[in-house]
């Protein structure tokens, strides 16, 4: 069967070249007669995979030596608790910017551990969460231990078009749905974390990049597997890490480097997003729900304005090999997640189908 055009928000599409390498090493890794998934955790081959993955990511993102790279489990959701457990001081204060579903969940989890305030929210936008609030340093409490943002919201299709100025307060960012789609200045953040399943590799792995001076402050009851310092000191191998996901991520990192790095990924991402947004903006049938000033380049959310037409669109698109276009159940509509492994050709096919669908399914005037 031919591969489909996969617009899934997560787990997202993976490069064919990477999947082929995984397949080739599935039964015998580097001639060892066993799969990379069967390697003994204490073996040099196992350790090499983890360290090579870290080195490849450091080169891609230009991560300074004073930042530590951790490979953790539990998805971004576990980090909603790990962040406050590692970063809250005795005063237990943190500020959150709410821009959608993920940031709301992160805020709710953090409230279990301290005095957590909403510094800004786009919940009052029309429609709700269709924009990103603009903040200044004065919006944050000067004694906050950190400020948390979700850099790109995959449900509502928005993205921060700026990096909030938090002064000396560490900025923590969930970058799950946009990491590796463009260069980012890591030094502007205290912590960056990202679930692998959007733009890195399979589900089951979370990348955490943490500034070294923020290690060692975990509250006493922090579980060992959530303690950043312990994970760093054990080279992310406090227990057996998800080696399948780490190995695949390593191949993805290396593949991106071969293609030209994050500058090239940004060029490709913008080219794909421009093709789709330009089509949507120039016709009346579909509407992009996010404010044009802060649209995500990796998650394009749109609708016909008619729930029945939306459902028909998703079903007919699937029949054409354009799959996983249903929007999140929170808001409905459609969502095209165009991570690095989604080709420009896939977006072309989507636009062609959108145009054809609009001509064949005129809206009923009321």
N, C-alpha and C positions, 0 to 999 in steps of 0.2 A: 504494500500500500504506500502511495506517495505521502510524504509528510505534509501536514496541514499548515496553514498560516495561523500561528498561535499568538493571540493577543491577551493571554492570561495575565492577571495582576499578580499572581503568585499561587503556586510555583510558576515562575516565568519560563520563557523559552531559553534553551541553551544552544550554544554553537554546535552545528553538526560536527565540525572537526574535533571538538572536545568530546562529544558523545562517542565518536569513533575511537578515540584514544582510550577512553574508559572501557569500551568494549574489548579492545585489543589487549588490555592488561587485566581483564576481569578474571581470567583463568590462571594466568602466569605473569606475575609482575617482574619485569626486567630479568626474565629467565630463571626466577627462583622456584618455579613449579607450584606456586601458590598465588592466590589473588592478593592484591594490596589490602583487601578487607580482612585477610587472614593473617597479616603480619603480627608478630608478637610486639606488644606495646614497648617493650624495652629494647627492641632490635634497632640497629642503626638505620635500617631502611625506613622504619616507621617514623623515627625521629627526624630523618632527613626530609620526609614529605611535609611535616609540620613546619620545619624551619625554612624550607624552600618556599612554601606558600607565604610565610611571613615576609621573607626577603623580596619576593615578587611584588607583594602588595606595597611594601615600603617604597620600592622604586617607582611603582605606578603613581602613588599618591604623594610622593616626595615627603614622606613622614619623617620628621626630625628624630634624632637619636634619643631625645628626652621624652618622647612619647612611646608608650608601650602598646604592643599589638597583642590582643587576646583572642583566642578562638574559644567561644563559649557555646552553650546549648540553651534551649528554651525559647528561641526566637526573640524578636524585639519585645514581646510581651513580658518575658522574664526580666528584661532590663527596666521595665517600668517600676519594678520593686528593687532591683539591684542598684540602680542609680541613687535613690535616696538612702538606701542602707549603707552605701559606700561613701557618700559625699556629705550627708547632713552632719553638722557639728553639734555641739551641746545645745545650741540655741534652736536647732532643727527648723530652719526657715529656708524655703525655696519658692521661687516665682515661676509660673508657667504661662506660656502664651498658647491659647487654645485656637486652633485653626481647623479642627475636624475631628473625626472619630478617633484616630490614634492618639492625638494629644489629649483628648478627653479621657481616654482610658488610662493614659500615663498619669494624668492629674489625679484621677480617682484612686489609683494604687498608691501614689505618693502620700496622699492624705492620711493613709494609715500610719505614717511614720513621723509626722511632724506638722508644723504650721505652714501649710502650702497655700499660696495665694495665686489668684488669676490676675496677672499683670495686664493682660489685654486679651481680647477675644474677637473673632469675626462671626460669632453666632448671631449678631444683630444685622449682618449684611443681608441684602436682598438679591437673590435668595440666600438663606443662611449658609455661612461658610464658603461663599463663592469668592471671597477675597482674603487677603492676608493683612492684618492690621499693621500700620506703621508705628513703630515705637521709638522712644528716645531713652537715654540713660536714666532720666528722671522717673520713668515708669516703673523702675525696679527698686525694691527696698535695698538700701545701701548695706544692710547686714544680712542679705540673703546669701546662702551658701552656694547657690547656683541658679541659673535661669535655664529653663528647658523649653525647647521648640521641637516640633516635627517639621523638618526642613521642606518636605514635600508630602502632601496628603493625597494618597492614591484613591480615596473614596470620592472626594470632591474635585480632584484634579487641579489643585493649587500648589504653588511653590513660593517660598520666600524669594523675592527678587533683590533682597539685600541681606546682609548679616547683621543682626541686631547689635547695637553698641551697648555692651553691659559693663564697660569699664573694667575694674579688677575682679568682677564677679565671673567665675567660670561659666561659659556657655556650653550647654549640653544639647546635642542634636541627634534626633532619630533621623537617619538618612537612608532608611531601608529602601525606599522606592526611587532614589535618585543617585545613590552612590555609584561611582565609576562612569557616570554619564557625562561628566565634565571635570576639569581640574577644580580643586578646592584648596583654599589656604588652611591647612590643618591647624596652624598656630593661632587661628582666630577662635578656636574651640578648646574647652577643657576636656570634653569627652565627645566622641562620635561613635554611634553604634548603628548597626544595620543588620537586619535579618538577611541571610544569604539568598533566600528564595526568590527575591525580586530580580536582582541584577548581578548576582555573584555565582550562585550554584544551587544545589538542591536544598530543600528544607532540612532543618536539623542543625544548622550552624548559624551562629551570630558572631560577627566581627565587632570587637570593641577596641577603640583607639583612645587611650587615656593618657593624659599628661602625667609625668612621673611624680610630681609633687602632690598629686591628688591620691596617691596610693597610701595605704596604711591607716586610713581613717574610718574603716568600717566599724559599725556598731558591734558590740560583743556577740549578739545573737544572730549575726549574719551567717547564713549557711556557707560552708566552705566553698562550695561550687559557685557561689555568687560573690565571693570575696576577691576583688580585683588583685590585691597584693598577693594572695596565695596562688591565684591563677598565673600571675606573672612569674613568681618564683619557681613555679613548676613547669614553665614553658608551655602553658595551656594543657598540661598533661597530669593534672592533679588526679584525675581518673582517666579512663580510656576515652579520648575525644572522638567525635564523629568522623572517623578517618575517610569514609566514602565522600562526605561532603567537603572535607578539607582538601582531599586529593583532586576532586573535580574543580574546586575553587582555584587551586594552584594552576590547573590547566587553563582555566578561564583567564586568570591574571596574565599568564604567559601569552595567551592568544591575543589579548588586548595589546600587550607590548609589541607583538609582531605586527599588528595592524597600524601601529603609530601612536599608541598610548592614549591618554585622556584627551589631548587636544583633538585627535582624530575622532574619538567617541563623541565629543561635543559637536564637531562638524556634522557627523552623521545624525546625531540626535536632533539637532536643529533643522536639518534638511528634511527629515521625516515629519517632524512636528509642523514645520511650515507648510508642507504639502497638504496635510490634513486640515490644519486650522484655516489655511487660505481657502480651501474648498468650502468649508463650513461657513466662513464669514461672507462669502460671495453669493450665497443662495439663501432662500427663505425657508427651506424645508426642515433643515436641522439647525439646532442651536447649541453652541458650546456653553456650558453652565458656569464656567469659571470666568471671573473678571479678566479681561485681556491684559491687564497690567501684571498679573501674577499667575499666569497659566503654567501648569506643569508641562514640561517637554516630554515626559515619559508616560504620563497617564492622561489621556484626552477623554473627558467626559462630555457626552452630548446626548440630545434627545430630539425626537420629532414633536414632542408636546402632546402626544396621544399614546397612552399606555398600550392600547391594542396594536397600534402600528409598531411601537417599540418591540413588542413581543414577536410580531411577525418578522420584523427586520432581523432579530437575533436568530430565529429559526431558519429563515431563508439564507442568511449568511453562513450558517453552519453547513447547510447543504452545498454551499459553494466552496467549502474548505476554509472558511474564515471563522475560527472558533474562539470561544471564551470572550465574547463581546458584551455579555450582559453586565450592566452596571451593578454596583453594590446594592444589596437589598435595602439599605438605608434610604437611598434616593432613587433607585430604579434607573431607567434610561439605558444608555450604552456607555461602555468604557473600552477604549483601545489602549492597552498598555504596550508601549513601544520601547522595550528595553534594548540593550545593545545587540542582542541576538536576533531581534526582529528586523528583517531586511527592508530596504527601501521598496523593493518589489512588492513585499507584502502590503505596505501602505498604499502603493499604487493600486493593487487589486482591491483593497478596501474602498478607496475613493471611487473606483470604477463601479463597484457594486452599489455604493451609496447613491450615485447618480442614477443608475438603472432602477434602483428600488423607488426612488422619488418619482421617476417618470411613470412607473407601473402602478404606483399606489397613491394616487392624488388624495389630498386631505378633503374631508367633507366640510364644506363651509357651513357654519352655524350662525 
